[in-house]
Structures are given as structure tokens and as C-alpha cells.
Amino acid sequence: MAKPILKLTTIVLFVTLFTWGCSNNQKVSPEKDLTLPDFSFVGLSEPLADKKNIRVTVHVKIPYDELQFIRESDGFLARYEVSVNIADSEQERIDGTIWNDSLVVAEYQDTRKSEQTALAVKSFIVPAAELTISVRVTDLYTKKSRILSDGIDQSDMYHGDLALGNIMIIDNKSPENSQVLLDRSFYEIVDTLRFKARIIGEHPPYKITYELLVKEEIKKKHSFEIDVSGPIDSLLSFIVPLNDMQYANYSLFLNAQDGKDNHVMTKSNFRVRIKGLNFDVGNLDEAAKQLIYITNERQIRAIMTGTAQEQAKNFSDFWDSLDPSPGTTVNELMDEYYRRVSFSIEAFTVVQDGWRTDRGMIYILFGTPDDIQRSPFEMNRKPYQVWEYYRLGKQFVFIDVTGFGDYRLDHTYLNENDWNFRY
């Protein structure tokens, strides 16, 4: 790829921060939601002794920079409202609550820190069933709200005499406070994994086994027995030393077996991530290959040289050199680049991965077209698309040469001579 590609793409990626729909008129712009408070939450369930209900604990995390702060005496004050609603399978409300809270920081720069978060935790006793948890966060100064929902199905929690709650993975940053890892991500290689789960059973002894897998390979497996004289109702805590961790997706399985050979299992996924790397990136090998449109194969080979930790550092160093806002936890350029890669995979995959296609390449390089003209299949004429980038003075024509949606770029329409294509 010619060197001007890197310069051109770096500029263009800032200009076009849009998502693009597949239909002719559908254009979705996420900017309309950027002023709404962003947050994350997780609802974790535990069995109870009555074997009819469960305890659902909802953890809500709000980054400081998602709230509006105002000057208040010697500091800065934010005020917000949190609403939790739990509904059954018919979407009838069965429990919930609303409460207000506030946050005070001493310095203005603290209000802009996304890594600092306000944490809210509420527990509810609800039937063991299929449930929907909805959380609304409202900034009380701007009056703007966002709602997130998630479903949990615990209708089989008490299928037998043995019950096991959700795995609660603990954030290593604050093990003394036992804060739950809300976004299921560690942003560094961890050497210790801490997690908890509640067990209820009637028939001792109880055998507990946990397995930690990455890429379908077992990285850690351990079994032990809890030899008590009778029923058990306990919150189990695990501290697992780790080595040879890597930036990847992990699956944690927890199995329990009682003295009458009843078995139960629960699972949790988490990942060890490079800080700032978009969630859509599956693994480092894939992410490095997808750099082909803004660098060359020699640089990609250099990034993937060395151990897993060295490769991760090379990758981070590459993107740090392009970071438009050094010192922050988010690299906007990297996030936008991999968002485009992810969209290309979803929208343009036919014969090969969408990011490798001609349309994927152009979308990754130049973002959302200002206009798309589509021509369906006609006699003696192949389907085609014309992508217009008025603001950039560019036009690209794609022709479906096979009739199966495999659009190829028609080079006769190109008016560029300062960059080459990669496939």
C-alpha cells in the first residue's frame, strides 16, 4: 500500500464517524445518541433456601465523563437517577426501584475521566423464572436518559436438589471491595483470577470443579470436595493463580456434583483486552491482519513478532502512534477503524470475509458514502452500486460480476492515482 494511504485514511477516519445501513434509504447516525449518558450493568442471580425465588443483584457502572458536573462550593457536583425494572416473560413488572444519587469531585479534570466510575448496586428477591432486567440512567442536570435491557433465564435453577448461582468475577483493581467485573474485561494481563458463586445443596459431599478455557484449550482445571455433614448454603470464593495469560477471550466453567450424583454447571465469559481496543476485534492475529489498509505487510509482520505479550505491545505501540488523544483510555481512531471492519464483515461477507472485499476496503478507508445508487439485476446488465463521496470528491462503482452479491470495484471509474488496493 502506498504511503499516502496512511495519511489519507488518518484524516478521513476523523471526518466520517457514521454507520451505514444496507437498505437504499437507511442511514443510521449514532451521533444523535452521543449526548445520552452511557453506562453498563449486569444482573447476577443466586439461589435461595426457599428454592422458589432467587436473589438478583444489579450492578450499574457510570463513567464520570458521562455525567454533567456543575461547580458546587469547592468542587464539582453531578446528580443522577437510576431506575431498575424487573419483568417476567410477559413483560409484566414484578419488582424494581428508583433512586437518586450524587457525586462530588474536587478537580474539574476528574469529571472527564472515563476510567473513574460511579457504582450502584441493588438486590431484589424475585421468582426463579425467565426475566428481563431494564436499567435507566438519567442525568438530573441535562434530563437526558438512556435505557439498557438484558434477559436472564433461571427457570431451571431448582431443577434438582443442587443449585448453583451465576459466576461473579471480581475486578482485580479492587479485590478488597469485591467489585464485580461489569464489562467482562481485564485491561491487562492478570496473574490472579478471583470469582464467587453461591451453592445450595441437600446431599453431601459436594465436588466442585472449575475450568478456564481459551481457544478451546484448557488453561486451568481444578477439583476439590466440600465434605460437610448435611445441606449446604454457601457463597464459594475462588482465588486462582494464573500464568501464560494472553490477550484473548476466555470461558470459565464451574461445575458442582453432590452425593447423589446431581450435576449443575454455570459459565461466564470474559476477555483480557488491550486498553482501547474495540470489542468487535476477536483476537490479536485477526486485528493485525486487518491493518492492511493503513500499513504494509512488513509492518504487520513486525507487529506479530515475538511472544504474545510482545505482540500486544507492538500492536499497542502502532496505534499509540496514531492516537488523536494521547493519555486517554480510548483511542478514537482505532475504535472507529475496527467499527468499520466489524460493519464490513456483517454487511459485505459473501464469498470471503467482508473486510477483505472491495466494498469493505472502500468503506474501511473512507467511511459512510454520502449517497448510494443501486441498480438491480436486469437483462443484459449486471447489478451495480455507485458510492458517492461528495465531500471527498470521490466516486466508486461496484459491479456484481457473478450475480451472487460479490461486488467488485470497477477500476475504469477510478479517478485516483496516488494509492493502490490490497486484497
BELJO-V350551 format. One record per residue. OMEGA is omega in whole degrees, 0 to 359 (NA if undefined). Layout:
# BELJO-V350551
OMEGA + OMEGA
This chain:
# BELJO-V350551
181 + 183 + 179 + 179 + 183 + 181 + 182 + 183 + 180 + 179 + 186 + 182 + 177 + 186 + 189 + 178 + 184 + 167 + 187 + 181 + 184 + 182 + 188 + 185 + 185 + 175 + 184 + 179 + 181 + 181 + 182 + 181 + 188 + 180 + 179 + 182 + 178 + 181 + 175 + 176 + 174 + 175 + 183 + 185 + 178 + 175 + 178 + 186 + 182 + 178 + 174 + 183 + 174 + 172 + 176 + 178 + 182 + 178 + 181 + 180 + 182 + 177 + 180 + 187 + 174 + 182 + 176 + 178 + 174 + 179 + 180 + 183 + 184 + 182 + 181 + 189 + 170 + 178 + 183 + 178 + 177 + 178 + 177 + 178 + 177 + 184 + 178 + 184 + 176 + 180 + 173 + 181 + 178 + 177 + 178 + 180 + 176 + 177 + 177 + 177 + 180 + 184 + 180 + 175 + 186 + 187 + 181 + 182 + 177 + 181 + 183 + 183 + 180 + 180 + 175 + 186 + 170 + 184 + 177 + 182 + 176 + 180 + 181 + 175 + 185 + 179 + 176 + 188 + 174 + 189 + 171 + 178 + 177 + 180 + 175 + 174 + 180 + 172 + 187 + 175 + 180 + 182 + 179 + 186 + 169 + 179 + 173 + 179 + 176 + 181 + 172 + 179 + 179 + 180 + 178 + 182 + 184 + 180 + 179 + 182 + 182 + 182 + 182 + 181 + 178 + 173 + 176 + 178 + 186 + 178 + 183 + 180 + 184 + 182 + 181 + 179 + 179 + 178 + 181 + 178 + 191 + 184 + 175 + 183 + 166 + 183 + 176 + 175 + 183 + 178 + 179 + 176 + 179 + 176 + 183 + 174 + 180 + 179 + 174 + 181 + 184 + 192 + 178 + 353 + 183 + 178 + 181 + 177 + 172 + 178 + 176 + 184 + 170 + 182 + 178 + 176 + 179 + 179 + 182 + 176 + 182 + 178 + 175 + 180 + 170 + 186 + 176 + 186 + 185 + 181 + 180 + 172 + 191 + 172 + 182 + 177 + 183 + 172 + 189 + 174 + 183 + 170 + 179 + 175 + 181 + 177 + 186 + 175 + 181 + 173 + 180 + 179 + 176 + 182 + 176 + 179 + 181 + 184 + 177 + 175 + 169 + 182 + 171 + 182 + 172 + 187 + 174 + 176 + 172 + 179 + 171 + 190 + 167 + 184 + 180 + 182 + 183 + 180 + 185 + 181 + 185 + 180 + 186 + 178 + 180 + 182 + 180 + 179 + 183 + 176 + 190 + 183 + 179 + 174 + 184 + 184 + 179 + 179 + 179 + 177 + 179 + 178 + 185 + 177 + 175 + 180 + 179 + 180 + 179 + 177 + 179 + 179 + 178 + 180 + 180 + 179 + 179 + 183 + 176 + 180 + 179 + 186 + 179 + 180 + 181 + 178 + 177 + 183 + 183 + 172 + 187 + 181 + 179 + 181 + 180 + 180 + 183 + 171 + 178 + 177 + 181 + 179 + 180 + 178 + 182 + 189 + 191 + 180 + 176 + 178 + 180 + 180 + 187 + 182 + 179 + 185 + 179 + 179 + 177 + 180 + 182 + 179 + 180 + 183 + 191 + 175 + 186 + 175 + 175 + 180 + 176 + 175 + 183 + 174 + 180 + 180 + 177 + 178 + 177 + 178 + 181 + 176 + 179 + 175 + 175 + 179 + 180 + 172 + 185 + 184 + 181 + 182 + 184 + 174 + 179 + 179 + 179 + 181 + 177 + 188 + 183 + 184 + 181 + 177 + 180 + 185 + 178 + 180 + 178 + 186 + 181 + 181 + 184 + 175 + 181 + 175 + 184 + 176 + 182 + 180 + 173 + 178 + NA
